[in-house]
Amino acid sequence: MDRVELSGFILLSIGIILLLFTFFNAYIFLVGGISTLGTGQISAQTFEPLIEAMVRMLYLVVMGWIGSIVTNRGIQLIRKQREVAPLPQPSVKEDEKENLKETKPEESQPK
């Protein structure tokens, strides 16, 4: 495994960890209640849970977006490296080499 493929696997694992962390946070957010600070004003009490929910959702969207980008880059590096990797050449035995020499057409001789 060379450096490009290794870095692809590292990026892939980091992206998967970020995505798992994001989904775990989303689950905790959806299961848990929304806490409010309670300032005392009626208008602030009305919009505070909505603003807090929007901030958390934006956080989750950005984390998911970053995780998917990193995961995608890791997959691209791994695919690119596997396409570029040379295929193993079949070995030619000594007997086959001699047969290839014998079957070569002889050079045309001048008349």
Summary of the structure (lengths in Angstrom):
residues: 111
radius of gyration: 31.1
end to end distance: 58.5
largest distance: 113.0
contacts: 238
relative contact order: 0.16
helix: 73%
strand: 0%
